[in-house]
């Protein structure tokens, strides 16, 4: 039986206060159309505004509140613009990912009919390990993972462990089993033989459990070339933290715009919807931002919740959102980055109307 869910809303910085409410509007419409009870939304402070009101970009009260929620929507942050000492601390999304061990960052890239794409027909998913790798702030229990033994030497740790690789590889192969049945492992084992070599080898070990899934692998530098030339040949790509971050920006743009690139960050117990792009302070407050990435991230969150709670209404709501976004773009309603003229709110309202239809 369908239950009512409590979802957090963290608007963040820049265009966050525009694209997150746009997503809430669409989610509410989709749940109603799917016959699900309305969500109970919990607004929580985060980002520059929270520094002003709580003295911290991610107040402890926010983290405590998240523990009692089913999932949440996180807007982009502009931590590079925060005053010190906040600028030098772990950024808001990293803080939340680390606190809740959100080890799987799932980032689809899919082109739209009727919209320009660098590689038409792109339909792939980056499965990014989210807790270790060559992002030092994810790799230690306490501290940033970076240090300077002298003023002229800076060192960052890259950490790869078998348990972390195994669990992200399982996510990738399970996802490929539900899609087109192919996984590509991305590494740099010709140079980083021990670290990314372990990543590649453990992924191959997991592959042996999924004989129905085809597997190949590429070095990270070669993979950028393959994606530009033939992104539509790939299905699921699994890789470590930094490589996944870089490749997902590339694939988002290849599919048409970074503004259409959604993602979720998930563990087995919790999920956070977060667009793959940044806070775009240059267009903030001007009703110019493309809300597609945040809207589709919210749809991914509903789908994750539906699977976790065996709730078909949530899966239906997610599918309605995906279809309505595609129909809206195909019908000619697009934001400026996609060659259109629609504002953020107008686009979201068009999608919500499409969901209801």
C-alpha positions in Angstrom: 0.0 0.0 0.0 1.2 3.5 -0.8 2.5 5.4 2.1 3.1 9.1 2.7 6.8 10.1 2.6 8.8 12.9 4.3 11.2 14.5 1.9 13.8 17.2 2.7 14.2 20.4 0.6 17.6 22.0 0.7 17.6 24.8 -1.8 21.3 25.7 -1.7 22.9 28.6 -3.5 22.8 30.4 -6.9 20.0 28.9 -9.0 19.0 26.4 -6.3 16.1 28.5 -5.0 14.7 28.4 -8.5 15.3 24.9 -9.7 14.5 23.1 -6.4 11.0 24.6 -6.0 10.4 23.9 -9.7 11.1 20.2 -9.0 8.8 20.2 -5.9 6.0 21.6 -8.1 6.5 18.7 -10.6 6.8 16.0 -8.0 3.6 17.1 -6.3 1.8 17.0 -9.7 3.3 13.6 -10.5 2.3 12.0 -7.2 -1.2 13.3 -7.5 -1.5 11.9 -11.1 -0.1 8.5 -9.9 -2.6 8.3 -7.1 -0.1 8.6 -4.4 -0.6 10.6 -1.1 1.1 14.0 -1.1 4.7 14.3 0.2 5.3 16.0 3.5 8.1 18.5 2.6 10.6 19.7 5.2 12.5 22.9 4.3 16.0 22.8 5.8 18.8 25.5 5.9 21.9 24.9 3.8 24.6 27.0 2.0 25.3 30.7 2.2 22.0 31.6 3.8 22.7 29.0 6.6 26.0 30.6 7.3 24.2 33.8 7.9 21.5 32.3 10.1 23.3 29.3 11.7 27.0 30.1 11.4 27.5 27.0 9.3 26.9 26.0 5.7 25.6 22.6 6.8 24.1 23.1 10.3 24.1 20.1 12.7 20.4 20.7 13.0 20.0 20.1 9.3 22.0 16.8 9.4 20.0 15.6 12.4 16.8 16.4 10.6 17.9 14.5 7.5 18.3 11.3 9.6 14.5 11.3 10.2 13.5 11.8 6.5 13.0 9.2 3.8 15.1 11.1 1.2 15.8 14.7 0.2 16.4 17.2 -2.7 19.7 19.1 -2.6 20.2 22.2 -4.6 23.6 23.3 -5.9 26.0 25.1 -3.7 28.6 27.8 -4.3 31.1 27.0 -1.6 33.9 28.7 -3.5 32.2 32.0 -2.7 31.7 31.3 1.0 33.7 33.4 3.5 36.5 31.7 5.4 36.7 29.4 7.3 33.7 27.9 5.5 35.3 28.0 2.1 38.1 25.7 3.1 35.9 23.1 4.7 34.3 20.1 3.1 31.5 21.4 0.8 27.9 20.9 1.7 27.2 18.0 -0.7 30.5 16.3 0.3 29.5 16.7 4.0 26.1 15.1 3.5 27.5 12.3 1.3 30.1 11.5 3.8 27.8 11.7 6.8 25.3 9.2 5.3 27.8 7.1 3.3 26.0 7.8 0.0 28.4 5.6 -1.9 26.7 5.4 -5.3 26.5 8.5 -7.5 24.2 7.5 -10.4 24.4 10.1 -13.3 22.5 9.4 -16.5 23.1 11.2 -19.7 20.2 10.9 -22.3 19.6 13.1 -25.3 16.1 14.4 -26.1 14.2 14.1 -29.3 13.7 17.5 -30.8 16.7 19.1 -29.1 20.3 19.4 -30.2 22.9 17.0 -28.9 26.6 16.7 -29.7 26.1 12.9 -30.0 22.4 12.3 -30.8 21.1 9.0 -29.4 23.2 9.2 -26.2 21.6 7.1 -23.5 24.1 6.0 -20.9 24.7 6.1 -17.1 27.8 6.9 -15.2 28.0 4.9 -11.9 30.5 6.8 -9.8 32.0 5.5 -6.6 31.4 8.3 -4.2 33.4 7.8 -1.0 37.0 7.2 -1.9 39.3 7.5 -4.9 41.2 10.7 -5.8 38.9 13.1 -4.0 40.8 13.5 -0.8 38.0 15.0 1.2 36.1 11.7 0.8 39.0 9.4 1.7 39.6 10.0 5.5 37.6 9.6 8.6 38.7 13.0 9.9 40.4 15.8 7.9 40.5 16.6 4.2 43.0 13.9 3.0 45.3 16.7 1.9 48.4 17.9 3.7 51.5 20.1 3.1 54.7 18.9 4.7 56.4 22.1 3.5 55.0 25.3 2.0 56.1 24.1 -1.4 54.8 20.5 -1.3 51.1 19.5 -1.4 50.0 15.9 -1.2 46.6 14.3 -1.7 45.7 10.7 -0.9 43.9 8.5 -3.3 42.3 5.5 -1.6 40.8 2.4 -3.2 39.5 -0.5 -1.2 38.0 -3.8 -2.2 34.7 -3.4 -0.3 34.0 0.0 -1.7 34.7 -1.1 -5.3 32.7 -4.3 -4.9 29.6 -2.5 -3.7 29.7 0.1 -6.5 30.4 -2.6 -9.1 27.3 -4.5 -7.9 25.3 -1.3 -8.4 26.6 -1.0 -11.9 26.0 -4.6 -12.9 22.5 -4.6 -11.4 21.7 -1.5 -13.3 23.0 -2.9 -16.6 21.0 -6.0 -16.1 17.8 -3.8 -16.1 19.1 -1.8 -19.1 20.9 -3.0 -22.2 23.3 -5.4 -20.5 26.7 -3.8 -20.9 29.2 -2.4 -18.4 32.3 -0.4 -19.2 35.0 -0.1 -16.5 37.1 3.1 -16.6 40.5 3.2 -14.9 44.1 4.2 -15.4 45.7 1.0 -14.5 48.6 1.4 -17.0 50.0 4.2 -14.7 48.1 3.9 -11.4 48.7 0.2 -11.3 47.8 -0.5 -7.7 44.9 1.9 -7.0 42.9 1.9 -10.3 44.3 -1.5 -11.0 42.5 -2.8 -7.9 39.4 -1.0 -9.1 39.5 -2.6 -12.5 40.3 -6.1 -11.1 37.5 -6.1 -8.4 35.0 -4.9 -11.0 36.0 -7.8 -13.2 35.6 -10.2 -10.3 32.0 -8.9 -9.8 31.4 -9.2 -13.5 31.8 -13.0 -13.2 28.6 -13.1 -11.2 26.7 -11.5 -14.1 27.4 -13.7 -17.2 24.5 -12.0 -19.0 26.2 -8.6 -18.9 28.9 -7.8 -21.5 32.0 -6.1 -20.1 34.9 -4.0 -21.5 37.3 -1.5 -20.0 39.2 1.6 -21.1 41.8 4.0 -19.7 40.3 7.3 -18.6 42.1 9.3 -21.3 41.0 7.0 -24.1 37.4 7.0 -22.7 37.0 10.7 -23.3 37.8 10.2 -26.9 35.4 7.3 -27.3 32.6 9.2 -25.7 33.0 12.2 -28.0 33.1 9.9 -31.0 30.5 7.4 -30.1 28.7 8.0 -26.8 25.7 6.2 -28.1 27.6 2.9 -28.0 27.9 2.9 -24.2 25.4 1.7 -21.6 26.6 1.7 -18.0 30.1 3.1 -17.1 31.5 2.4 -13.7 34.5 4.3 -12.4 36.2 5.9 -9.4 35.2 9.2 -7.8 37.2 11.9 -9.7 37.0 10.1 -13.1 33.3 9.8 -12.7 32.8 13.5 -11.9 34.8 14.5 -15.0 33.1 12.0 -17.3 29.6 12.9 -16.2 30.1 16.5 -17.0 31.3 15.5 -20.5 28.4 13.1 -21.1 25.9 15.6 -19.9 27.1 18.1 -22.5 27.3 15.5 -25.2 23.6 14.7 -24.5 22.6 18.3 -25.0 23.4 20.5 -22.0 24.8 20.1 -18.5 21.4 21.6 -17.5 19.8 18.3 -18.3 22.2 16.1 -16.4 20.5 14.5 -13.3 21.9 12.4 -10.5 21.2 10.7 -7.2 23.5 9.9 -4.4 22.5 6.8 -2.6 23.3 4.2 0.0 21.2 1.1 0.6 19.1 3.1 3.1 19.1 6.8 1.9 18.9 8.8 -1.3 19.6 12.4 -2.2 18.6 14.0 -5.5 21.2 16.4 -6.8 21.6 17.9 -10.3 25.1 17.2 -11.7 25.7 20.9 -12.5 26.8 23.8 -10.3 25.1 26.8 -8.9 25.5 29.1 -11.9 25.6 32.4 -9.9 25.9 34.4 -13.1 22.2 33.6 -14.0 20.8 33.2 -10.5 17.5 35.0 -9.8 16.9 35.7 -13.4 14.5 32.8 -14.2 16.9 31.5 -16.9 18.1 28.3 -15.3 17.2 25.0 -16.9 15.4 22.9 -14.2 15.5 19.6 -16.2 18.5 18.2 -14.3 16.9 18.8 -10.9 13.4 17.7 -12.0 14.8 14.4 -13.4 17.0 13.9 -10.3 13.8 14.1 -8.3 12.2 11.5 -10.6 15.2 9.2 -10.0 14.7 9.7 -6.2 11.0 8.7 -6.5 12.0 5.6 -8.5 14.6 4.7 -5.8 12.1 5.1 -3.1 9.5 3.1 -5.0 12.0 0.2 -5.4 13.1 0.4 -1.7 9.5 0.4 -0.4 8.0 -1.7 -3.1 5.6 1.2 -3.9 4.5 1.1 -7.6 2.8 4.5 -7.3 6.2 6.1 -6.8 7.6 4.3 -9.8 4.7 5.4 -11.8 5.2 9.1 -10.7 8.8 8.9 -11.7 7.9 7.5 -15.2 5.3 10.3 -15.6 7.9 12.9 -14.9 10.4 11.5 -17.3 7.7 11.3 -20.1 6.4 14.8 -19.4 9.9 16.3 -19.6 10.6 14.5 -22.9 7.2 15.6 -24.3 7.7 19.2 -23.2 11.1 19.4 -24.9 9.8 17.6 -28.0 6.9 20.0 -28.2 9.2 23.0 -28.4 9.2 24.3 -24.8 12.8 24.7 -23.9 15.1 26.9 -21.8 17.7 29.2 -23.2 20.6 26.7 -22.9 18.6 24.4 -25.2 17.8 27.0 -27.8 14.4 28.0 -26.4 12.9 31.0 -24.6 11.1 29.5 -21.6 12.0 30.6 -18.1 12.6 28.2 -15.2 9.2 28.5 -13.8 7.4 28.4 -17.1 9.2 25.2 -18.1 8.4 23.5 -14.8 4.7 24.5 -15.1 4.6 23.1 -18.6 6.0 19.8 -17.3 3.5 19.7 -14.4 0.7 20.3 -16.9 2.1 17.5 -19.0 2.2 15.1 -16.0 -1.5 15.9 -15.3 -2.4 15.1 -18.9 
